[in-house]
């Protein structure tokens, strides 16, 4: 078994000190060069602008009077129990009567010939999504009862 010595803590401290000295030297050189006007781009000093004095009493910090909207962005619904013959166009037709759709998709399996049996529908409005859940959950389409609910975040993989 090889137990090679790598220098340890003293070596790391010496390298860190060397880097600090090199950085300080670079900063000193850059300051000297900019004072002489030698080097890269010349930095223009902004002319001082007189700002109005602000008193602490004039500062107002407040909370918005409107509560945060829970229906921010499109609302995605899970649609389970789809038949083999169901397409994305069919899914869009089934659910478009409840409101404006942002997206509709039937999820295929990676290996050909197999069907996963679910899809997703996204509404721009939360009220339309709620109506679709109430009216389409449990409805038979093509001999299969649908399961319609709000989509949940996919759990992380390890």
Secondary structure, DSSP 8 states (H G I E B T S, - for coil): -------HHHHHHHHHHHHHHHHHHHHHHHHHHHHHT-SS---------------GGG------SS---TT-S-EEEEEE---TT--HHHHHHHHGGGS-EEEEEEEE-SSTT-EEEEEEEEESSHHHHHHHHHHHTT-EETTEE-EEEE--------
